[in-house]
Amino acid sequence: MSTNQQLQNRRIAAMPRGVGVMCGFHAVQADNALLTDAEGRQYIDFAAGIAVLNTGHRHPRVVQAVQQQLERFTHTAFQIVPYESAIALAERINALAPIDGPAKTAFFTTGAEAVENAVKIARNATGRSAVIAFQGAFHGRTQLGMALTGKVAPYKQGFGPMPGEVFHAPFPSVQAGVSVQQSLDAIAMLLKTSVDPQRVAAIIVEPVQGEGGFNPVPAALFEGLRALCDQHGMLLIADEVQTGFARTGRLFAMEHHRVKADLITMAKSLGGGLPISGVVGRAAVMDAPAPGGLGGTYAGNPLAVAAAHAVLDVIDEEQLCQRAQVLGDRLRARLHARQKQDAGLAEVRGLGSMLAVELRDPGTGAPDAQRVSAIVRHAQEQGLLLLTCGLYGNAIRFLYPLTIADALFDEALDIIEQAIVHTAPQTVAA
């Protein structure tokens, strides 16, 4: 078997550097919350394929569902020859999604596809073209996805020009000193100075910003956006690609709010590791595009659809929404306890098990990406995989499978605490 170094050498020779790779080791096996590399070392996985594995690696129910579908057929292209499993999955999501009135769902393959199709649907339904997004947002790496994304490096560098008629407003943040009212005022100014509100098809927002730093949308912002959309005939799109399917303690993060979106995008953990995405929305809005306007060769692939059915079963039967809250509370308590002793931990935030800790220099208040990198590196050396996030790369996000065993979760929390202590600035005695 090849060593990690041999595999890395082959990767560098065969694949472009634009595909950024965080780890120097290579997976050969994965079970629930444990990864095993090419040399037999195991890692506790607090990345979960970037929030794809809320139900863990190779959940038995998901594996069984995919195996059973393999015995039937693997692909027909749903637009050519449809099949009941995709129809049934749409019916399940329509019944579960927090959408006002009758809902319909269309399936695609990736999160970026879901976002692009949500914008297409909004433009078609409204007859308008402009879209408002937020600074710090992440909506994908396609050309429109990049335009909607509110972070330049590394997503937009060298890929311009961006598609037009995309506008960004500041996102509320305690650490950045931006209030909800300032965000709403900035949107009002956009509508006065940059784009006619009668040209705006939609406002798109993540209920909890992902790459932007795990910043939850305050309830007052959602209420303000809903009122603004209703006033001007715009649609509200909730990008739930990362927040969906029990991560925040609810099946959809929008369930934390009184207001409802017109369209919701989904992907990542819906497929339990297989590529599937979708858009669910108000039936009248979803029906706006003509036949052929939506779709894709692999959209709603039957293997991924089978996995998605199993994922929904597991979330329900194993009560993963409740589990997300329990695990999140335990992690939050440990971080808050450490925060009392470490002024560098500026803020612990998030919903359910979509949590992050932001680090700043306690003397200057400047983002401390260097220490974050040191914590992630130390944790990995101790067998724990962590991810960073935030505009300045100074936050650590925690994306463990919600199916992780309690003992393994406690072991991971100990490693996190040790890494924070290990990287704490040393005070010099007078």
Secondary structure, DSSP 8 states (H G I E B T S, - for coil): ---HHHHHHHHHHHS-TTS----SS-EEEEEBTEEEETTS-EEEESSHHHHT-TT-BT-HHHHHHHHHHHTT-S---TTTS--HHHHHHHHHHHHHS--SSSEEEEEESSHHHHHHHHHHHHHHHHT--EEEEETT----SSHHHHHH----TTTTTT--S--SSEEEE---BTTTTB-HHHHHHHHHHHHHHT--GGGEEEEEE-SB-TTTTS-B--HHHHHHHHHHHHHHT-EEEEE-TTTTTTTTSSSSGGGGSSS--SEEEE-GGGGTTS--EEEEEEHHHHT-S-TTSS--TTTT-HHHHHHHHHHHHHHHHTTHHHHHHHHHHHHHHHHHHHHTT-TTEEEEEEETTEEEEEEB-TTT--B-HHHHHHHHHHHHHTTEE-EEESTTS-EEEE---TT--HHHHHHHHHHHHHHHHHTS------
